[in-house]
Amino acid sequence: MSKSFGRPQRGDVPNRTAFWMVLVLSGLGMGVAYYLFTLHTAIAGNPRRALCTFTDTISCDAVLASPYAAIAGVPVALIGVAGFAGLFGLAAICLFKPQWGPCKLRAALVFVAAFGLCFELAMTGVEVFIIQAVCPYCLTALGLIAGTFLAALWAWRGGKSPVLRPEADHA
């Protein structure tokens, strides 16, 4: 809180809407990533099962049965569940623990979301250019992490918008 007049200044008050957006988007992301994990588990046992194949190029099966669906034996979808859960937890702390003072985790929220977005973009690049098939659920996860990143960035800025100065001030 600001010392002037005992009222909080704009930068001291977290933007609760932005944190709620992170919470909702990351919660949806956890759900999509968990569904991809269950598909990965089913497809790993039987790659010809055709659980999610629309065409040769729009196929979760082709993506999830590829060698790129796991990193060091850990399914990429499980990494997604963990990443979205981390974002969910950080946003929940900022929203529901105001007694801890102003949220100091805004920068961590942006960093984790940015890392997740870069990771998801890289994996989408692998889908398009190497596997030559895209998974609609993976693209949904990409959209959710992109939205989560933007909401986290908004939360980090404290909900402030850039101030436009009138031209008269420059005279």
C-alpha positions as a Markdown table, in Angstrom:
| # | Residue | x | y | z |
|---|---|---|---|---|
| 1 | Met | 0.0 | 0.0 | 0.0 |
| 2 | Ser | 1.1 | 3.5 | -0.6 |
| 3 | Lys | 1.7 | 5.8 | 2.3 |
| 4 | Ser | -0.1 | 8.7 | 0.7 |
| 5 | Phe | -3.5 | 9.1 | 2.3 |
| 6 | Gly | -3.6 | 5.4 | 3.3 |
| 7 | Arg | -5.1 | 4.4 | 0.0 |
| 8 | Pro | -3.5 | 2.0 | -2.4 |
| 9 | Gln | -2.1 | 3.4 | -5.6 |
| 10 | Arg | -3.0 | 1.8 | -9.0 |
| 11 | Gly | 0.3 | -0.2 | -9.1 |
| 12 | Asp | -0.4 | -1.7 | -5.7 |
| 13 | Val | -3.8 | -3.2 | -6.5 |
| 14 | Pro | -3.6 | -6.4 | -8.5 |
| 15 | Asn | -5.9 | -6.8 | -11.4 |
| 16 | Arg | -8.1 | -9.6 | -10.2 |
| 17 | Thr | -9.7 | -10.0 | -13.6 |
| 18 | Ala | -6.4 | -10.9 | -15.2 |
| 19 | Phe | -5.6 | -13.4 | -12.5 |
| 20 | Trp | -9.1 | -15.0 | -13.0 |
| 21 | Met | -8.4 | -15.2 | -16.7 |
| 22 | Val | -5.1 | -17.0 | -16.0 |
| 23 | Leu | -6.9 | -19.3 | -13.6 |
| 24 | Val | -9.7 | -20.2 | -16.0 |
| 25 | Leu | -7.4 | -20.6 | -19.1 |
| 26 | Ser | -4.9 | -22.6 | -17.2 |
| 27 | Gly | -7.6 | -24.8 | -15.8 |
| 28 | Leu | -9.0 | -25.5 | -19.3 |
| 29 | Gly | -5.4 | -26.1 | -20.4 |
| 30 | Met | -4.9 | -28.7 | -17.7 |
| 31 | Gly | -8.1 | -30.4 | -18.9 |
| 32 | Val | -7.0 | -30.5 | -22.6 |
| 33 | Ala | -3.4 | -31.6 | -21.7 |
| 34 | Tyr | -4.8 | -34.4 | -19.5 |
| 35 | Tyr | -7.1 | -35.5 | -22.3 |
| 36 | Leu | -4.0 | -35.6 | -24.6 |
| 37 | Phe | -2.2 | -37.6 | -22.0 |
| 38 | Thr | -5.0 | -40.2 | -21.9 |
| 39 | Leu | -5.0 | -40.3 | -25.8 |
| 40 | His | -1.2 | -40.7 | -25.7 |
| 41 | Thr | -1.5 | -43.6 | -23.3 |
| 42 | Ala | -4.1 | -45.3 | -25.4 |
| 43 | Ile | -2.3 | -44.7 | -28.7 |
| 44 | Ala | 1.1 | -45.8 | -27.3 |
| 45 | Gly | -0.4 | -49.2 | -26.7 |
| 46 | Asn | -1.9 | -49.4 | -30.1 |
| 47 | Pro | -0.8 | -46.8 | -32.7 |
| 48 | Arg | -3.3 | -48.0 | -35.3 |
| 49 | Arg | -6.3 | -47.5 | -33.0 |
| 50 | Ala | -7.5 | -44.3 | -34.9 |
| 51 | Leu | -8.9 | -42.5 | -31.9 |
| 52 | Cys | -8.5 | -39.0 | -33.3 |
| 53 | Thr | -7.8 | -39.1 | -37.0 |
| 54 | Phe | -9.7 | -36.8 | -39.3 |
| 55 | Thr | -7.4 | -36.8 | -42.4 |
| 56 | Asp | -3.7 | -37.7 | -43.0 |
| 57 | Thr | -2.6 | -34.2 | -42.0 |
| 58 | Ile | -5.2 | -33.6 | -39.2 |
| 59 | Ser | -4.5 | -36.4 | -36.8 |
| 60 | Cys | -3.8 | -36.6 | -33.1 |
| 61 | Asp | -2.9 | -40.2 | -33.6 |
| 62 | Ala | 0.0 | -39.4 | -36.0 |
| 63 | Val | 1.3 | -36.8 | -33.6 |
| 64 | Leu | 0.9 | -38.8 | -30.4 |
| 65 | Ala | 2.3 | -42.0 | -31.9 |
| 66 | Ser | 5.4 | -40.1 | -33.2 |
| 67 | Pro | 8.8 | -40.3 | -31.3 |
| 68 | Tyr | 8.4 | -36.6 | -30.6 |
| 69 | Ala | 5.4 | -37.2 | -28.3 |
| 70 | Ala | 7.7 | -37.9 | -25.4 |
| 71 | Ile | 10.9 | -36.3 | -24.1 |
| 72 | Ala | 13.2 | -38.6 | -22.2 |
| 73 | Gly | 10.3 | -41.0 | -21.8 |
| 74 | Val | 7.9 | -38.4 | -20.3 |
| 75 | Pro | 4.9 | -37.7 | -22.5 |
| 76 | Val | 4.8 | -34.1 | -23.7 |
| 77 | Ala | 1.1 | -34.0 | -22.7 |
| 78 | Leu | 2.1 | -34.8 | -19.1 |
| 79 | Ile | 4.6 | -31.9 | -19.2 |
| 80 | Gly | 1.7 | -29.7 | -20.4 |
| 81 | Val | -0.5 | -30.8 | -17.4 |
| 82 | Ala | 2.3 | -29.9 | -15.0 |
| 83 | Gly | 2.9 | -26.5 | -16.7 |
| 84 | Phe | -0.7 | -25.6 | -16.7 |
| 85 | Ala | -1.1 | -26.8 | -13.1 |
| 86 | Gly | 1.9 | -24.5 | -12.1 |
| 87 | Leu | 0.2 | -21.5 | -13.7 |
| 88 | Phe | -3.1 | -22.4 | -12.1 |
| 89 | Gly | -1.4 | -22.6 | -8.7 |
| 90 | Leu | 0.5 | -19.3 | -9.1 |
| 91 | Ala | -2.7 | -17.5 | -10.1 |
| 92 | Ala | -4.7 | -19.1 | -7.3 |
| 93 | Ile | -2.1 | -17.9 | -4.7 |
| 94 | Cys | -2.3 | -14.3 | -6.1 |
| 95 | Leu | -6.1 | -14.4 | -6.0 |
| 96 | Phe | -6.9 | -16.2 | -2.8 |
| 97 | Lys | -4.0 | -15.2 | -0.5 |
| 98 | Pro | -4.3 | -11.4 | -0.3 |
| 99 | Gln | -3.1 | -11.6 | 3.4 |
| 100 | Trp | 0.3 | -12.4 | 2.0 |
| 101 | Gly | 0.5 | -8.8 | 0.7 |
| 102 | Pro | 0.8 | -7.6 | -2.9 |
| 103 | Cys | 1.4 | -10.6 | -5.2 |
| 104 | Lys | 5.1 | -10.9 | -5.8 |
| 105 | Leu | 4.6 | -13.8 | -8.1 |
| 106 | Arg | 3.4 | -11.8 | -11.2 |
| 107 | Ala | 6.8 | -12.0 | -12.8 |
| 108 | Ala | 7.0 | -15.8 | -12.2 |
| 109 | Leu | 3.6 | -16.1 | -13.7 |
| 110 | Val | 4.7 | -14.3 | -16.9 |
| 111 | Phe | 8.0 | -16.3 | -17.0 |
| 112 | Val | 6.3 | -19.7 | -16.7 |
| 113 | Ala | 3.6 | -18.7 | -19.3 |
| 114 | Ala | 6.2 | -17.4 | -21.7 |
| 115 | Phe | 8.2 | -20.6 | -21.3 |
| 116 | Gly | 5.1 | -22.7 | -21.9 |
| 117 | Leu | 4.2 | -20.6 | -25.0 |
| 118 | Cys | 7.7 | -21.0 | -26.5 |
| 119 | Phe | 7.6 | -24.8 | -25.8 |
| 120 | Glu | 4.2 | -25.2 | -27.4 |
| 121 | Leu | 5.2 | -23.1 | -30.4 |
| 122 | Ala | 8.3 | -25.4 | -30.8 |
| 123 | Met | 6.2 | -28.5 | -30.5 |
| 124 | Thr | 3.7 | -27.1 | -33.1 |
| 125 | Gly | 6.7 | -26.5 | -35.4 |
| 126 | Val | 7.7 | -30.1 | -35.0 |
| 127 | Glu | 4.1 | -31.2 | -35.8 |
| 128 | Val | 3.9 | -29.0 | -39.0 |
| 129 | Phe | 7.4 | -29.4 | -40.4 |
| 130 | Ile | 8.7 | -32.8 | -39.2 |
| 131 | Ile | 5.6 | -35.0 | -38.5 |
| 132 | Gln | 3.6 | -33.2 | -41.2 |
| 133 | Ala | 0.4 | -33.6 | -39.2 |
| 134 | Val | -1.4 | -31.4 | -36.7 |
| 135 | Cys | -3.4 | -32.4 | -33.7 |
| 136 | Pro | -6.5 | -30.3 | -33.1 |
| 137 | Tyr | -6.2 | -30.7 | -29.3 |
| 138 | Cys | -2.6 | -29.6 | -29.4 |
| 139 | Leu | -3.6 | -26.5 | -31.3 |
| 140 | Thr | -6.3 | -25.9 | -28.7 |
| 141 | Ala | -3.5 | -26.2 | -26.0 |
| 142 | Leu | -1.5 | -23.6 | -28.0 |
| 143 | Gly | -4.4 | -21.2 | -28.0 |
| 144 | Leu | -4.9 | -21.7 | -24.3 |
| 145 | Ile | -1.3 | -21.1 | -23.4 |
| 146 | Ala | -1.2 | -18.0 | -25.7 |
| 147 | Gly | -4.2 | -16.6 | -23.9 |
| 148 | Thr | -2.8 | -17.5 | -20.5 |
| 149 | Phe | 0.5 | -15.7 | -21.4 |
| 150 | Leu | -1.4 | -12.6 | -22.5 |
| 151 | Ala | -3.5 | -12.6 | -19.3 |
| 152 | Ala | -0.4 | -13.2 | -17.2 |
| 153 | Leu | 1.3 | -10.2 | -18.9 |
| 154 | Trp | -1.8 | -8.1 | -18.1 |
| 155 | Ala | -1.6 | -9.3 | -14.5 |
| 156 | Trp | 2.1 | -8.4 | -14.3 |
| 157 | Arg | 1.4 | -4.9 | -15.6 |
| 158 | Gly | -1.2 | -4.6 | -12.8 |
| 159 | Gly | -4.0 | -4.0 | -15.2 |
| 160 | Lys | -2.4 | -0.7 | -16.4 |
| 161 | Ser | -2.9 | 0.5 | -19.9 |
| 162 | Pro | -0.3 | 2.6 | -21.7 |
| 163 | Val | -1.0 | 6.3 | -21.1 |
| 164 | Leu | -1.6 | 8.3 | -24.2 |
| 165 | Arg | -0.5 | 11.9 | -23.8 |
| 166 | Pro | -2.4 | 14.7 | -25.6 |
| 167 | Glu | -0.4 | 16.5 | -28.2 |
| 168 | Ala | -0.8 | 19.8 | -26.3 |
| 169 | Asp | 1.6 | 18.5 | -23.6 |
| 170 | His | 4.5 | 18.5 | -26.1 |
| 171 | Ala | 4.2 | 22.1 | -27.1 |
